[in-house]
Structures are given as structure tokens and as C-alpha cells.
Amino acid sequence: MADFYQNGVITTLHKLCDRPLANLERELYQFSEQRPMALILPSLYSELEGDALPHIVDELKGAGFISEIIIGLDRADEQQYRQAIEFFSQLPQPHRVLWNDGPRLSAIDEELKALKLAPQQLGKGRNVWYCMGYVLAATNAEAIALHDCDITTYDRELLARLIYPVANPQFSYEFCKGYYARIANGHINGRVCRLLVTPLLRALKKVFGELEYLQYMDSFRYSLAGEFSFRRDVLMDLRIPSDWGLEIGVLSEMHRNYANNRLCQVDIADNYDHKHQDLSAEDAQKGLSKMSIDICKALFRKLATQGETFNSGTFRTIKATYFRAALDLVETYRNDALMNGLDLDIHMEEKAVELFAQNIMHAGSTFLDNPMETPFIPSWNRVISAKPDVLKKMAAAVEEDMLQYGPAPAIPLDLNEHYAVSEATA
């Protein structure tokens, strides 16, 4: 059972009791009359063949408060796209599958590349960005949730709690971040958040002082959670990284665009587990090693935009300060695990800390060597300004793919009607 303590500068919405899901969903149904809700699912084709996504889809069948589901499908050929359409056809909600590797959406991507407006890297950030564009292009959703497709402990209460803060008309939140304890099979997980992000933020405070941005970031209980929700107007000005810095980048953008009282975090699950990444100590381009480098660069870039200066000496100081803070936290986590009857491998924890310390220096060197690096995907506001017809072309491409490669959607989209409404309310 959670406490009710409010820490930091961001409102925390706790799970103080076991509220019946039916009661929560009844309210969401009422909210949906005023604020239609959509769900974004960024997915790899391989996840359709795993155990997690089939269960997620089964749970979503009961989420009637969601009016539309948008699935971004990566790494799929034509046959796999057809199979994906069939796989998701069991959903009772209107839904669309974006074939990101298909010829139609690839052609739009090439047009944006010619204008230097396309995502530079493949991955979740690119997938999410195109799904967000489709939300603007072809839905009337006012409250949107996003979560991963590899959650092995999923139930639809997670979704209900995640979207509630931005769906409730009595709340003024524009953005909500999900959090949870990463406990599974008798182990404490979440190494990158526990052993990199938390001690790194504390090290950065010691080096640069108690900056408001660092206090803000340290207020999030699980800053790397892949689950968040937002209002529709957030989408137009959001610039997100296309690499592993996605979650940190989104939080940084929300800090730039909104006052803290328009943001919150919510406890969405008692038990949470998903696919685990390898540490990949021998390859900085894979697994948690690459993730840690991208996260460090995302934090360094944000601090640089606020006027902080870096040099090689700065990064050596950050690394040393981080290393001491992280090792102290290893002891804290060990004691917490023992008191709760959980396992924690001190050796593996300290190996991760050593790798992350090394990667702080690696990220710092890359940051200094590439001052013109622009990893952020442009905002949809900018893209629409440069290419006014892009959303209409995207909506048409998705619709044509669904019609050509799968059975006719249960509720076809009237693009002309949609754009007449969009232009009238613009």
C-alpha cells in the first residue's frame, strides 16, 4: 500500500486503496463523452509472436472507454503486416495499424527526409512520433495514453489509472507519467533508473547546484517508464529524441512547455515486469550500455540549453561524483531488498555502476565532439508548416494500407469530414 507523501515539484497521484476497476471505468466512460480517449501502442512485429502482447490485447477488449487504438508496427514485411491486421482485428474498438516499413508511409518519410524533417534513427521514438502524427491526422481524441507492448504483468487497470488524470475534466493536467515498483520473480529490477538516473541527477546537483530542472527530474519516481498520457494539444509542439533518450526527452520537453502544476505522475501497477535488456558491457551500441549513453547525452543537452557549460574536466567530476553516489545507493537497495525478502546481486549491481560510470565519460566525449548533433525529431507544428498536406497524406496512406492488405475496417474513416471539422476548429 502506498503512502500519501508528496515529494519534489510534481504532483503524485498514489494508489491509496484497492478501488474496484469497474468503478474507475464507469467514471472513464462518463469522461469519454467530453474527452474521447485513444491509445497508442508502439510495437515490433516480433512482439505479436511473444506472450505479452496477446495478453495485452485480451485485456484491451474490455477497455470500452477507449474509442480508438493506434498501433505503430515496426520491422514488418508485407506478409507480417497482413498478419498484424488479422491479429489486431479481435479488438472491438476502432483501430488502425501503421505499417511504418510499408511503401506508402516510407514514401512520406522520404518526402520529409528531403526537407530534413524526418526522424534520423529507426526505433521507438520514430514509431511514437508517427503515431502521434496519425492521432492529429485522423482522430478526435482529446486524451491519449501510450504504453509498451512487452508488459508481461499487464491488466487494463494500468491503462485506466494511466489515462484518468488527463481524461478527468475536473483536472487540469496536460501530461501524466506512470510509475511503479520494478519487482518481479523475487528480484528488484529497473537497473538503469536505480543505478544511473537517480545517482546521476544527484551528482549533477552537486556539480551545478540545485537547479530547478534537476529538482523537477528528480521528482519523478520512475522517469524511464514507457507509460505516459497527455492531452491532444501537447502533440503539436513536442520535440522528442529518436534514441533511448525518449523518456528523458519527453519529460524535458514537458518541463519546457508547461508549468509544473499541469504535470503529474500516477501509480499504475502493484506489479510490473517487461522484456529485459542485456547489459551489453562489451558493445556500446546495444542494450543497457547504449541506453545509458543516450540518457546521459539527453541530460547533458538539456543542461546545455539552460546555459551550463561542459568540458572534459566537468565530465570527470560528474563521473566521480556519480560513482560515489551510485555505490552508496547499491547498499541502500540491498538493505531494502533484504527487508522485503528479495534478491539483489551486489556484484552485478556494482558491475552495472562501473559500466554506467564509464559511459558517462563516453557520452560526455561524444557530446563535446559533436556540438552540432540534433537528435530531436522536429515538432509536428514545424512539419505541418513546411508541408501542410502531410497529415492528410498520412491518414490516407494508413487507410489505403488497411483496405489493400486486410479486411475493410469496421468503421471506415471519412477523411473529408475529418478535415472539414479540423479546419473549422483550427
C-alpha positions, 0 to 999 in steps of 0.5 A: 500500500502506498503512502500519501507523501508528496515529494519534489515539484510534481504532483503524485497521484498514489494508489491509496486503496484497492478501488474496484476497476469497474468503478474507475471505468464507469467514471472513464466512460462518463469522461469519454463523452467530453474527452474521447480517449485513444491509445497508442501502442508502439510495437515490433512485429516480433512482439505479436509472436511473444506472450505479452502482447496477446495478453495485452490485447485480451485485456484491451477488449474490455477497455470500452472507454477507449474509442480508438487504438493506434498501433505503430508496427515496426520491422514488418514485411508485407506478409507480417503486416497482413498478419498484424491486421488479422491479429489486431482485428479481435479488438472491438474498438476502432483501430488502425495499424501503421505499417511504418516499413510499408511503401506508402508511409516510407514514401512520406518519410522520404518526402520529409527526409528531403526537407530534413524533417524526418526522424534520423534513427529507426526505433521507438521514438520514430514509431511514437512520433508517427503515431502521434502524427496519425492521432492529429491526422485522423482522430478526435481524441482529446486524451491519449495514453501510450504504453509498451507492448512487452508488459508481461504483468499487464491488466487494463487497470494500468491503462485506466489509472494511466489515462484518468488524470488527463481524461478527468475534466475536473483536472487540469493536467496536460501530461501524466507519467506512470510509475511503479515498483520494478519487482518481479520473480523475487528480484528488484529490477529497473537497473538503469533508473536505480543505478544511473538516473537517480545517482546521476541527477544527484551528482549533477546537483552537486556539480551545478547546484540545485537547479530547478530542472534537476529538482523537477527530474528528480521528482519523478519516481520512475522517469524511464517508464514507457507509460505516459498520457497527455492531452491532444494539444501537447502533440503539436509542439513536442520535440522528442529524441529518436534514441533511448533518450525518449523518456528523458526527452519527453519529460524535458520537453514537458518541463519546457512547455508547461508549468509544473502544476499541469504535470503529474505522475500516477501509480499504475501497477502493484506489479510490473515486469517487461522484456529485459535488456542485456547489459551489453558491457562489451558493445556500446551500441546495444542494450543497457550500455547504449541506453545509458549513453543516450540518457546521459547525452539527453541530460547533458543537452538539456543542461546545455540549453539552460546555459551550463557549460561542459568540458572534459574536466566537468565530465570527470567530476560528474563521473566521480561524483556519480560513482560515489553516489551510485555505490552508496545507493547499491547498499541502500537497495540491498538493505531494502531488498533484504527487508522485503525478502528479495534478491539483489546481486551486489556484484552485478549491481556494482558491475552495472555502476562501473559500466554506467560510470564509464559511459558517462565519460563516453557520452560526455566525449561524444557530446563535446565532439559533436556540438552540432548533433540534433537528435530531436525529431522536429515538432509536428507544428514545424512539419505541418508548416513546411508541408501542410498536406502531410497529415492528410497524406498520412491518414490516407496512406494508413487507410489505403494500407488497411483496405489493400492488405486486410479486411475493410475496417469496421468503421471506415474513416471519412477523411473529408469530414475529418478535415472539414471539422479540423479546419473549422476548429483550427 
